[in-house]
Amino acid sequence: MIDNNNAQDVDGISTRPILNLGVNYDSSTPYPGKAITYTQYYTNASAMDTIGVVVTTTRPAWLT
């Protein structure tokens, strides 16, 4: 029961992190023998911490 001297606040709690993944790369024109730099990143859009996040990428077979 809530009377005039009390208040009640109920908030939903997210039970999972919300991860956004992305890749940036060197946008200059590649040519044979030129190094290409890729940077992977992720952000967490939730209020919950993340622990042990592993992000992996497999390069295409034609990229040597």
FENDA-V435043 format. One record per backbone hydrogen bond with DSSP energy under -0.5 kcal/mol. CO is the residue of the C=O (numbers start at 1). NH is the residue of the N-H. Records with the same first field share a line. If there is no record, write none. Layout:
CO=NH / NH
This chain:
1=3
3=6
9=11
17=19
18=45
20=43
22=41
24=39
31=34
36=38
37=26
39=24
41=22
43=20 / 45
57=59
60=63
62=64
